[in-house]
């Protein structure tokens, strides 16, 4: 069991719950590569009675077939869901439109009571490094937030004016206190939702190589030109030999492992979804 719950996350979780009453709808960001593993169960439970829209972020990094499969799964569970990618701006302009569709009945009821307001108030939530800051910058079409490819950058709750019709409450990335499932923890580490230091690079890369053998053997073979009959450490050895990774006179397995992880994270292996 892995425990990963810095103090600022416990505080942020309470802030999210406290501020829910201030917003009309919640945007729950989920990494399209791990749409199940990147859903915080505590947030999911907290949002049950609030209108929400799941945004499958980083969708252009994920397997297109799995993108559609997860869309269908989530919709079958009566979730509102949209595929987005803030780097390419894919579907970003449709977020406000989809939010207004979800809130249409509420807006209509408010107008019947004489309550008229054009501005929608949204809250953005999700685990660390799921792309909240990048999405906000894409929405406002300027740099409103610093975006880093590492967990735990945003530390405070704050309002951001997107446009005259849309206000957004940004929140820090929050995880749940304990990861009972090691598979989930490794997937979170691979996508950098938790720090690399939780696992050794070799352990994480071997897990990834085994996954690629099972689900993406052609991509694995194409990227590294290795036999799939080899064990995962032998594949690391082959990668090290081909790339000249040595430490003194020995093969540098650590450097090979880091290279494999970087290849996955930068889509050099291909578009991969880890949740199957």
WONORUR-V783384 format. One record per backbone hydrogen bond with DSSP energy under -1.0 kcal/mol. NH is the residue of the N-H (numbers start at 0). CO is the residue of the C=O. Records with the same first field share a line. If there is no record, write none. Layout:
BEGIN
NH: CO ; CO
END
This chain:
BEGIN
1: 178
3: 176
8: 5
9: 5
10: 6
11: 7
12: 8
13: 9
14: 10
15: 11
16: 12
17: 13
18: 14
21: 18
22: 19
23: 120
24: 120
25: 50
26: 122
27: 52
28: 124
29: 54
31: 56
33: 30
37: 33
38: 35
43: 39
44: 40
45: 41
46: 42
49: 46
52: 25
53: 79
54: 27
55: 81
56: 29 ; 54
58: 83
60: 57
66: 62
67: 63
68: 64
69: 65
70: 66
71: 67
72: 68
73: 69
74: 70
75: 71
77: 74
78: 73
81: 53
83: 55
84: 89
88: 84
89: 84
91: 88
93: 90
94: 91
97: 93
98: 94
99: 95
100: 96
101: 97
102: 98
106: 102
107: 103
108: 104
109: 105
110: 106
111: 107
112: 108
113: 110
114: 109
119: 164
121: 166
122: 24
123: 168
124: 26
134: 130
135: 131
136: 132
137: 133
138: 134
139: 135
141: 136
143: 141
149: 147
157: 169
159: 167
161: 165
162: 165
165: 162
166: 119
167: 159
168: 121
169: 157
173: 125
178: 1
184: 180
185: 181
186: 182
187: 183
188: 184
189: 185
190: 186
191: 188
192: 187
193: 187
197: 194
198: 195
203: 199
204: 200
205: 201
206: 202
207: 203
208: 204
209: 205
210: 206
211: 207
212: 208
213: 209
214: 210
215: 211
219: 215
220: 216
221: 217
222: 218
223: 219
224: 220
229: 226
234: 230
235: 231
236: 232
237: 233
238: 234
239: 235
240: 236
241: 237
242: 238
244: 239
246: 249
249: 246
251: 244
252: 250
255: 251
256: 252
257: 253
258: 254
259: 255
260: 256
261: 257
262: 258
263: 259
264: 260
265: 261
266: 263
267: 262
268: 262
271: 60
273: 32
274: 32
END
